[in-house]
Amino acid sequence: MQAKEKIIVALDVNRIETARNLVAGLQGHVSWYKIGLQLFTLAGPALVKEVKQSGAKVFLDLKFHDIPNTVQHAVDSACSLGADMLTVHLAGGSEMCRAAVIGRASASTLLLGVTVLTSQTELTLFEIGVERTITQQVIALAEVAKEAGVAGLVASPKELQPLKERFGNRFTIVTPGVRPSWSESGDQKRVMTPREAVQLGADYLVIGRPITGAPDPQAALTRIVTEMSVSERNHRDL
């Protein structure tokens, strides 16, 4: 994939018109957009269809985590919207994840299992009774995904190397917590630059505020793509 096809622009904005303006302004420069809880709660399924009609692909990041029957039908509904990627929390367990796979059925939607959120630390894991390290927890949840037939993972760049060492190319890995060196990390705790994440084997990078919050989102995107392209060329030359 070209660098621009690896980037998923996170439309984590509080106005529908802002999202529409970003999609219009970046048309032809990016292939993917993430619609998460904030925007989906505001705009609903109609915006998913609208973004799809622009020619872009949609990563519907709703992180389903509920009883298996509910998750199965929620996944079925999301696939019917045309979502190209969709998330479930692997912490829901193998039965819930298998139900999600059943709900996906024959749809082309890539089902992604969320491991540990990039805002979390080992302290926050300990608060909810998890005594593993973050890496150990990510690997354990990836095993749940493997057993249940979930084809992709959402994991921070910090866990890319251990995941690749354990599972090879078994999973498509979508990586949030990506911040260019010239931007602030915000509430993300486990971050790397786009260049570093690509070098470690991330398949897709979720990038929001460094692009959507920039005075010129297209220029910010171009700057990131340029840095990633240099990284990919250097990696191929090794």
C-alpha positions as CSV (number, residue, x, y, z in Angstrom):
1,M,0.0,0.0,0.0
2,Q,1.0,3.6,-0.6
3,A,1.6,5.7,2.6
4,K,-1.7,7.6,2.1
5,E,-3.6,4.3,2.0
6,K,-2.3,3.3,5.4
7,I,-3.6,6.5,7.1
8,I,-7.1,6.5,8.7
9,V,-8.1,10.0,9.5
10,A,-10.1,10.0,12.8
11,L,-13.1,12.3,12.5
12,D,-13.3,12.8,16.2
13,V,-15.1,16.2,15.9
14,N,-18.2,17.7,17.6
15,R,-20.0,19.0,14.5
16,I,-21.4,17.2,11.5
17,E,-20.4,20.1,9.2
18,T,-16.8,19.9,10.5
19,A,-16.7,16.3,9.5
20,R,-18.1,17.0,6.1
21,N,-15.7,19.8,5.5
22,L,-12.7,17.6,6.4
23,V,-13.9,14.8,4.0
24,A,-14.4,17.3,1.2
25,G,-11.1,19.0,1.9
26,L,-9.1,15.8,2.0
27,Q,-10.9,14.0,-0.9
28,G,-8.4,12.3,-3.1
29,H,-5.6,12.6,-0.5
30,V,-6.7,9.9,1.9
31,S,-8.6,6.6,1.5
32,W,-10.0,6.0,5.0
33,Y,-11.9,7.8,7.8
34,K,-12.7,6.7,11.3
35,I,-16.1,7.4,12.7
36,G,-16.1,6.8,16.4
37,L,-18.5,7.1,19.3
38,Q,-18.5,10.9,19.4
39,L,-19.5,11.5,15.8
40,F,-21.7,8.4,15.4
41,T,-23.7,9.4,18.4
42,L,-24.1,12.9,16.9
43,A,-24.8,12.0,13.3
44,G,-25.9,8.3,13.2
45,P,-25.7,5.8,10.4
46,A,-26.5,8.4,7.7
47,L,-23.0,9.9,8.0
48,V,-21.4,6.5,7.5
49,K,-23.3,6.2,4.2
50,E,-22.4,9.8,3.3
51,V,-18.7,9.2,3.7
52,K,-18.9,6.0,1.8
53,Q,-20.6,7.8,-1.1
54,S,-17.6,10.2,-1.2
55,G,-15.6,7.2,-2.4
56,A,-13.8,6.8,0.9
57,K,-13.7,3.7,3.2
58,V,-15.1,3.8,6.8
59,F,-13.6,2.4,9.9
60,L,-16.6,2.3,12.3
61,D,-14.9,2.4,15.7
62,L,-17.8,1.6,18.1
63,K,-15.9,-0.9,20.2
64,F,-18.8,-3.3,20.9
65,H,-18.7,-4.9,24.3
66,D,-21.9,-6.5,25.5
67,I,-23.6,-9.9,25.8
68,P,-22.9,-12.2,22.8
69,N,-26.4,-12.0,21.3
70,T,-26.4,-8.2,21.3
71,V,-22.9,-8.0,19.8
72,Q,-23.8,-10.5,17.1
73,H,-26.7,-8.4,15.9
74,A,-24.9,-5.1,16.4
75,V,-22.1,-6.3,14.1
76,D,-24.7,-7.5,11.6
77,S,-26.3,-4.0,11.6
78,A,-22.9,-2.3,11.2
79,C,-21.9,-4.5,8.3
80,S,-25.2,-3.7,6.6
81,L,-24.2,0.0,6.7
82,G,-21.1,-0.8,4.6
83,A,-18.5,-0.3,7.3
84,D,-15.1,-1.5,6.0
85,M,-13.7,-2.0,9.4
86,L,-15.4,-2.5,12.8
87,T,-14.3,-2.9,16.4
88,V,-15.2,-5.2,19.3
89,H,-13.5,-5.3,22.7
90,L,-11.6,-8.5,23.1
91,A,-12.1,-8.2,26.8
92,G,-15.6,-9.4,26.2
93,G,-14.2,-12.9,25.9
94,S,-14.1,-15.6,23.3
95,E,-17.9,-16.3,23.3
96,M,-18.7,-12.7,22.6
97,C,-16.0,-12.5,19.9
98,R,-17.3,-15.7,18.2
99,A,-20.7,-14.1,18.2
100,A,-19.2,-11.0,16.5
101,V,-17.7,-13.3,13.8
102,I,-21.1,-14.9,13.3
103,G,-22.7,-11.5,13.0
104,R,-20.2,-10.5,10.3
105,A,-21.2,-13.6,8.3
106,S,-20.1,-13.2,4.7
107,A,-19.7,-9.4,4.8
108,S,-16.4,-8.0,3.6
109,T,-16.0,-5.9,6.8
110,L,-12.7,-6.4,8.6
111,L,-13.5,-7.3,12.2
112,L,-10.9,-5.8,14.6
113,G,-10.4,-6.8,18.2
114,V,-9.4,-4.0,20.6
115,T,-6.6,-5.0,22.9
116,V,-5.6,-2.3,25.4
117,L,-6.6,1.3,24.8
118,T,-3.7,3.7,24.1
119,S,-4.8,5.9,27.0
120,Q,-4.3,3.1,29.5
121,T,-1.3,2.3,31.6
122,E,-0.5,-0.7,33.9
123,L,-1.9,1.4,36.7
124,T,-5.3,1.6,35.0
125,L,-5.2,-2.2,34.3
126,F,-4.4,-2.8,38.0
127,E,-7.5,-0.7,38.9
128,I,-9.8,-3.1,37.1
129,G,-8.1,-6.2,38.5
130,V,-5.6,-7.0,35.7
131,E,-2.2,-8.0,37.1
132,R,-0.5,-8.6,33.8
133,T,1.8,-6.1,32.2
134,I,0.3,-4.3,29.2
135,T,2.3,-6.4,26.8
136,Q,1.2,-9.6,28.5
137,Q,-2.5,-8.5,28.4
138,V,-2.2,-7.5,24.7
139,I,-0.8,-10.9,23.8
140,A,-3.4,-12.7,25.9
141,L,-6.3,-10.8,24.2
142,A,-4.7,-11.5,20.8
143,E,-4.9,-15.2,21.6
144,V,-8.7,-14.7,22.3
145,A,-9.0,-13.1,18.9
146,K,-7.1,-15.9,17.2
147,E,-9.2,-18.6,18.8
148,A,-12.5,-16.7,17.9
149,G,-11.5,-16.1,14.3
150,V,-11.2,-12.3,14.6
151,A,-8.9,-11.2,11.7
152,G,-7.5,-7.9,13.0
153,L,-6.3,-6.2,16.1
154,V,-6.2,-2.6,17.4
155,A,-3.0,-2.2,19.3
156,S,-0.7,0.6,20.3
157,P,2.6,0.9,18.4
158,K,4.4,-0.1,21.6
159,E,3.0,-3.7,21.2
160,L,3.7,-4.1,17.5
161,Q,7.0,-5.9,17.9
162,P,5.8,-8.5,20.4
163,L,2.6,-9.1,18.4
164,K,4.7,-9.7,15.2
165,E,7.1,-12.0,17.1
166,R,4.2,-14.1,18.5
167,F,1.8,-14.1,15.6
168,G,3.7,-13.1,12.5
169,N,1.3,-11.8,9.9
170,R,-1.7,-13.6,11.3
171,F,-3.5,-10.3,12.0
172,T,-4.1,-7.0,10.2
173,I,-3.0,-4.5,12.8
174,V,-4.6,-1.0,13.1
175,T,-2.5,1.3,15.3
176,P,-3.8,4.3,17.1
177,G,-1.6,6.3,19.4
178,V,0.3,7.6,16.4
179,R,1.7,11.2,16.7
180,P,4.1,13.0,14.4
181,S,7.2,14.3,16.3
182,W,5.9,17.9,15.7
183,S,2.5,17.3,17.5
184,E,1.4,16.9,21.1
185,S,0.5,13.4,22.4
186,G,-2.7,14.7,24.2
187,D,-4.4,11.9,26.2
188,Q,-2.4,9.2,24.5
189,K,0.1,7.4,26.7
190,R,1.7,4.8,24.5
191,V,2.7,6.6,21.3
192,M,5.1,6.6,18.4
193,T,5.6,8.6,15.3
194,P,4.1,7.4,12.0
195,R,7.5,6.5,10.7
196,E,8.3,4.3,13.7
197,A,5.0,2.6,13.6
198,V,5.4,1.7,9.9
199,Q,8.9,0.4,10.5
200,L,7.5,-1.9,13.2
201,G,4.9,-3.3,10.8
202,A,1.6,-1.4,11.4
203,D,-0.8,-2.1,8.6
204,Y,-2.9,1.1,9.2
205,L,-2.4,4.2,11.3
206,V,-5.2,6.1,13.0
207,I,-4.3,9.8,13.1
208,G,-6.8,12.4,14.3
209,R,-5.9,15.7,15.9
210,P,-2.5,16.3,14.2
211,I,-4.5,16.4,10.9
212,T,-8.0,17.5,11.8
213,G,-6.9,20.1,14.3
214,A,-4.3,21.6,12.0
215,P,-4.8,25.0,10.4
216,D,-4.4,23.3,7.0
217,P,-5.4,19.6,7.4
218,Q,-4.3,18.7,3.8
219,A,-0.8,20.2,4.4
220,A,-0.5,18.3,7.7
221,L,-1.5,15.0,6.0
222,T,1.0,15.6,3.2
223,R,3.7,16.2,5.7
224,I,2.9,12.9,7.5
225,V,2.7,11.0,4.2
226,T,6.1,12.4,3.1
227,E,7.7,11.2,6.3
228,M,6.2,7.8,6.0
229,S,7.2,7.4,2.4
230,V,10.8,8.2,3.3
231,S,10.6,5.6,6.0
232,E,9.2,2.9,3.7
233,R,11.9,3.6,1.1
234,N,14.7,3.3,3.7
235,H,13.1,0.1,5.1
236,R,13.1,-1.5,1.6
237,D,16.7,-0.5,1.0
238,L,17.9,-2.3,4.1
